[in-house]
Amino acid sequence: MTVTAVRPASAVDRPAHRDPNVLRWLGAYTSAAMGDSVYYIALSWAAVRAGTPAEAGLVTAASAMPRALLMLGGGVVADRYGPRRVAVGSSAVRCALVIAAAALLLATSPGLWTLGAVAVLFGVVDAVFLPAAGALPARIAAPAQLARVQGMRGLAVRLATVLGGPLGGLGVALGGTAGAFGLAALLIAASLPLLATLRIGVLGPDGIEERHGVLAELCDGLRQVRRSPVLRTLVPVIALSDLGFVGPMNLGLTLLAQQRGWGSSGMGWVLAGFGTGAGAVSLLLTFRGRLPRAGLVLAVAEVASAVAIGGLAQVPAVAAATGVALLIGMLSGLGGALSGALVQAAAGPAYAGRVTAVSTLVSFGVAPLTFPLVGVAVERWGTGPVFAGCAVICAVSGILALCSGLLRRAELPR
């Protein structure tokens, strides 16, 4: 089925980075992402004060399970009721949950079970919010602008990462954990008017589906992945890449800095290198707009990124590790932006929520659950073998993309 969308005139007449409608989406996405960063800092701080480090780790990972179980259904909800409406509603619920957590901390000293319940409920709502937020670019921008929009999204993620940590720490310092939760709620709430005023493209007649049950629409979304020659290879490529990348570049990097004796400042430099590389690529795509031979560039970037991830654990000095992390950030940022743009282009607006849910399921739902496995593996075999094993998984994703002629020749819309 061919899926079309009638987009706002501005999305056709202007590049995405000059389109006020897209800039409103960017502001909402950035504010929500910063709110998420502050929320997780507040949650982890409250959990550490209420229990042991291991128990705190379980609380902070509790959101991943409902995301893994419910995200595909969240994609159905986003496509059925429209991504803007679902994003606004789920953001409002997320804001209310964080306010409730702040109120609990002001009224009492909640235990781990209470904090875990907040984390689980937040993950349930996230399972609806994330597919809706991921589906919005296909409804606010022309197909030729999708790579540029993904570059802008990358910039928003980097900005949220850079500012979210200090804001979360400042919130804890000035207002305690309750104050940090309140700040997170304020940032999430700031995204609501921006989301509510987005102008969304209306689906053409050939993009409107007859409504069936949730399960039937979910199966139809999965069939759309299988029907598309690009998506049926691209989705496993993204899943393998996320599965190999998330563990070593999160918990693994912390353990590596500890073993090397880099300290928190050394790890900060490595993270800064990664963020700088990813931000530079996002900035390039924001203004460049489109890269030719997107499928081939994606495949090569995945393979090269895998080599760099494996090499990171072999570098003894902070300066060299920062340089390798800079390279990883550039390559993974390029691969992630191109894969996101190709997913949006191949899925079409009518299926964007469901296909986004499928393509991001591993990153948001499954990969965080591997953190305990990464920790145990590092304890048993050390960081070198674990980083190498994860790099192999990333390399398989790139090799799979290279071996698929249709994906290797895939191009972004002009």
C-alpha positions in Angstrom: 0.0 0.0 0.0 1.3 3.5 -0.9 1.0 5.9 2.0 0.9 9.6 1.5 0.4 12.6 3.7 -0.7 16.1 3.1 1.9 18.1 5.0 1.7 21.7 6.1 2.8 24.1 3.4 5.7 25.4 5.5 7.2 21.9 5.6 7.3 21.9 1.8 8.5 25.5 1.3 11.2 25.7 4.0 14.1 23.6 5.1 13.3 21.9 8.4 15.8 24.0 10.4 13.9 27.2 9.2 10.4 25.8 9.7 8.7 27.2 12.8 6.5 24.1 13.1 9.6 21.8 13.2 11.3 24.2 15.6 8.4 23.9 18.0 8.7 20.2 17.8 12.5 20.5 18.5 11.8 22.7 21.5 9.3 20.3 22.9 11.6 17.3 22.3 14.6 19.1 23.9 12.6 20.2 27.0 11.1 16.7 27.5 14.5 15.0 27.1 16.0 17.4 29.6 13.1 16.6 32.0 13.8 12.9 31.5 17.5 13.4 32.4 16.7 15.3 35.6 14.0 12.7 36.5 16.4 9.8 36.3 19.0 11.7 38.3 16.4 12.4 41.0 15.1 8.8 40.9 18.6 7.3 41.2 19.5 9.7 44.1 16.3 8.9 46.0 16.9 5.2 45.4 20.5 5.3 46.6 19.4 7.1 49.8 16.7 4.5 50.4 18.7 1.3 49.8 22.0 -0.3 48.6 23.6 0.5 45.3 22.4 -2.8 43.9 18.8 -2.1 45.0 19.1 1.4 43.5 20.2 -0.1 40.2 17.1 -2.3 40.1 14.9 0.7 40.8 16.4 2.8 38.0 16.2 -0.1 35.6 12.5 -0.8 36.5 11.2 1.4 33.7 12.8 -0.8 31.0 10.6 -3.8 31.6 7.2 -2.2 30.8 8.7 -0.4 27.8 9.9 -3.8 26.5 6.5 -5.4 27.1 4.2 -2.6 26.0 6.0 -0.5 23.4 4.6 -2.3 20.4 1.1 -1.6 21.7 2.1 2.0 22.2 3.0 2.2 18.5 -0.6 1.1 17.7 -2.0 3.8 20.0 0.2 6.5 18.3 -1.0 5.5 14.8 -4.6 5.0 15.8 -5.2 8.3 17.7 -2.5 10.4 16.1 1.1 11.1 17.4 0.5 14.6 18.5 -2.6 13.8 20.6 -0.9 10.8 22.1 2.4 12.7 22.8 0.5 15.5 24.6 -1.6 13.1 26.7 1.2 10.8 27.7 3.5 13.8 28.5 0.8 15.2 30.8 0.6 11.8 32.6 4.4 11.7 32.8 4.4 15.2 34.3 1.7 14.2 36.9 3.7 11.1 37.9 6.8 13.1 38.6 4.8 15.7 40.6 3.4 12.8 42.6 6.9 11.6 43.3 7.9 15.0 44.5 4.8 15.2 46.7 5.6 11.8 48.2 9.2 12.9 49.0 7.9 16.1 50.7 5.3 14.2 52.7 7.3 11.1 53.7 10.4 9.1 53.1 9.3 6.6 50.4 10.9 3.2 50.4 12.3 1.3 47.5 9.0 -0.3 46.6 7.3 3.0 46.2 10.1 4.4 44.1 10.1 1.2 42.0 6.3 1.7 41.5 6.9 5.2 40.2 9.6 3.9 37.9 7.4 1.2 36.5 4.4 3.5 35.9 6.8 6.0 34.2 7.9 3.1 32.0 4.3 2.2 31.1 3.6 5.8 30.0 6.9 5.9 28.2 5.8 2.9 26.2 3.1 5.1 24.7 5.0 8.4 24.6 8.2 7.2 22.8 6.5 5.8 19.6 4.3 8.9 19.4 7.3 11.2 19.7 9.2 9.1 17.2 6.3 9.2 14.7 6.0 13.0 14.7 8.8 13.8 12.2 7.0 11.9 9.4 3.9 14.1 10.0 5.5 17.5 10.3 8.3 17.4 7.7 8.5 16.6 4.0 10.3 13.3 3.2 13.3 15.2 1.8 13.7 16.8 5.2 13.8 13.6 7.3 17.6 13.4 7.6 17.8 17.0 8.6 15.1 16.5 11.2 17.0 13.4 12.6 20.1 15.6 12.8 18.1 18.2 14.8 16.9 15.4 17.0 20.5 14.4 17.6 21.4 17.9 18.7 18.5 17.9 21.1 19.7 14.6 22.7 23.2 16.0 23.1 21.9 19.2 24.6 19.7 17.3 27.0 22.7 15.1 28.0 25.0 18.1 28.6 22.5 20.2 30.5 20.3 17.5 32.1 23.1 16.3 34.5 24.1 19.7 35.9 20.4 20.7 36.2 19.6 17.5 38.0 22.5 18.1 40.4 21.5 21.7 40.9 17.9 20.6 41.7 19.1 18.2 44.3 21.5 20.7 45.8 18.9 23.5 46.1 15.7 21.6 46.7 16.6 18.1 47.7 15.3 15.1 45.8 11.8 16.6 45.8 13.1 19.8 44.2 14.8 17.8 41.5 11.6 15.9 40.7 9.8 19.3 40.7 12.3 20.6 38.2 11.9 17.5 36.0 8.1 18.0 36.0 8.5 21.7 35.0 10.7 20.8 32.1 8.3 18.1 30.9 5.3 20.5 31.3 7.1 23.1 29.2 6.9 20.7 26.2 3.1 20.5 26.4 2.1 23.8 24.8 4.7 23.3 22.1 3.4 19.9 21.3 -0.2 21.1 21.4 0.4 23.8 18.8 2.1 21.5 16.3 0.5 21.5 12.8 0.2 17.8 11.7 0.0 16.7 8.1 -3.3 14.9 7.3 -3.1 11.5 5.8 -4.2 11.1 2.2 -7.1 8.7 1.4 -4.7 5.9 0.6 -3.1 6.2 4.0 -6.2 5.9 6.1 -6.7 2.4 7.4 -10.0 0.7 8.4 -9.8 0.4 12.2 -9.6 -3.1 13.7 -8.6 -4.4 17.1 -5.3 -3.4 18.7 -3.8 -6.9 18.0 -4.9 -6.7 14.4 -3.4 -3.3 13.9 -0.2 -4.4 15.7 0.1 -7.4 13.3 -0.5 -5.1 10.4 2.4 -2.9 11.5 4.6 -6.0 11.8 3.5 -7.0 8.3 4.5 -3.5 7.0 8.0 -4.2 8.3 8.1 -7.5 6.6 6.6 -6.1 3.3 9.2 -3.3 3.0 12.4 -4.6 1.4 14.4 -2.0 3.3 12.7 -2.3 6.7 12.9 -6.1 7.0 16.7 -5.8 7.0 17.0 -2.4 8.6 15.0 -3.2 11.7 17.3 -6.2 12.6 20.3 -4.0 11.8 19.2 -1.4 14.3 18.3 -4.0 16.9 21.8 -5.7 16.7 23.5 -2.3 16.8 21.6 -1.1 19.9 22.2 -4.5 21.6 25.9 -4.3 21.1 26.2 -0.5 21.8 24.1 0.3 24.8 25.9 -2.0 27.4 29.5 -1.0 26.8 28.8 2.7 26.3 26.8 3.0 29.5 27.7 0.7 32.4 30.7 -0.7 30.6 32.3 2.7 30.3 31.9 3.4 34.0 33.5 0.1 34.8 36.3 0.8 32.3 37.1 4.1 33.9 37.2 2.5 37.3 39.6 -0.3 36.2 41.8 2.2 34.4 41.9 4.6 37.3 40.6 7.4 35.2 38.3 8.6 38.0 35.1 10.6 37.4 36.9 13.4 35.7 38.5 11.0 33.2 35.2 9.4 32.4 33.7 12.9 32.0 36.4 13.6 29.3 35.6 10.4 27.5 31.8 11.2 27.6 32.5 14.7 26.4 34.5 13.3 23.5 31.6 11.0 22.6 29.1 13.8 22.9 31.2 16.2 20.8 31.5 13.7 18.0 27.8 12.9 18.0 26.9 16.5 18.2 29.2 17.5 15.3 27.5 14.9 13.0 24.1 16.0 14.1 25.0 19.6 13.3 26.3 18.5 9.9 23.1 16.7 9.0 21.0 19.6 10.3 22.5 22.0 7.7 23.5 19.5 5.0 20.1 17.9 5.0 20.7 14.8 2.9 23.6 12.4 2.3 23.7 10.4 -0.9 23.9 6.6 -0.7 22.5 6.6 2.8 22.2 2.8 3.1 25.9 2.3 2.3 27.1 5.1 4.5 25.0 3.6 7.4 26.5 0.1 6.9 30.1 1.4 6.8 29.5 3.6 9.8 28.2 0.6 11.8 31.3 -1.6 11.0 33.7 1.2 11.7 31.9 2.1 15.0 32.2 -1.6 16.0 36.0 -1.5 15.5 36.2 1.7 17.6 34.1 0.3 20.4 36.4 -2.8 20.6 39.4 -0.6 20.6 38.2 1.7 23.4 38.9 -1.0 26.0 42.5 -1.3 24.8 43.4 2.3 25.3 45.2 3.0 28.6 45.3 6.9 28.6 42.4 9.3 29.0 43.5 11.5 26.1 43.6 8.6 23.7 40.3 7.2 25.0 38.7 10.6 24.5 39.8 10.6 20.9 38.4 7.1 20.3 35.1 8.1 22.0 35.0 11.2 19.7 35.2 8.8 16.7 32.6 6.5 18.2 30.3 9.5 18.7 30.7 10.6 15.1 30.1 7.1 13.6 27.3 6.0 15.9 25.6 9.4 15.5 25.8 9.2 11.7 24.5 5.6 11.7 21.7 6.4 14.1 20.5 9.5 12.3 20.5 7.8 8.9 18.8 4.7 10.2 16.1 6.9 11.8 15.5 8.8 8.6 15.4 5.6 6.5 12.9 4.1 8.9 10.6 7.1 8.7 10.9 7.2 4.9 10.2 3.5 4.4 7.4 3.2 7.0 5.2 6.1 5.8 3.2 8.4 8.0 0.3 5.9 8.6 2.7 3.3 10.1 5.3 5.6 11.7 4.2 4.9 15.3 4.2 1.1 15.0 7.4 0.9 12.9 9.2 3.3 15.3 8.1 1.1 18.2 9.5 -2.0 16.5 12.8 -0.3 15.5 13.4 1.3 19.0 12.2 -1.6 21.1 15.7 -3.0 21.7 17.2 0.4 22.5 14.6 1.5 25.0 13.2 -1.8 26.3 15.7 -4.7 25.9 19.2 -3.3 25.9 18.9 -1.6 29.4 18.0 -5.0 30.8 21.4 -6.3 29.8 23.2 -4.0 32.2 23.4 -6.7 34.9 24.8 -9.2 32.4 27.4 -6.7 31.3 28.4 -6.1 35.0 28.7 -9.8 35.7 30.7 -10.4 32.5 33.1 -7.6 33.2 33.6 -9.0 36.7 34.4 -12.4 35.4 36.4 -11.7 32.2 37.3 -8.0 32.3 36.4 -5.1 30.2 38.5 -6.0 27.1 36.7 -9.3 26.2 33.3 -7.8 27.0 33.8 -4.7 24.8 35.2 -7.0 22.1 32.1 -9.2 22.3 29.7 -6.3 22.1 31.8 -4.9 19.2 31.2 -8.2 17.4 27.5 -7.8 17.8 27.7 -4.2 16.4 29.9 -5.4 13.5 27.3 -8.1 12.6 24.7 -5.4 12.2 26.9 -3.5 9.8 27.9 -6.7 7.8 24.2 -7.6 7.6 23.5 -4.1 6.1 26.4 -4.5 3.6 25.1 -7.9 2.5 21.7 -6.6 1.8 21.8 -5.1 -1.7 18.4 -3.3 -1.2 19.5 -1.7 2.0 23.0 -1.0 0.8 21.5 0.9 -2.2 18.7 2.6 -0.2 18.5 6.4 -0.7 16.7 9.1 1.3 14.0 11.0 -0.5 15.0 14.0 -2.5 
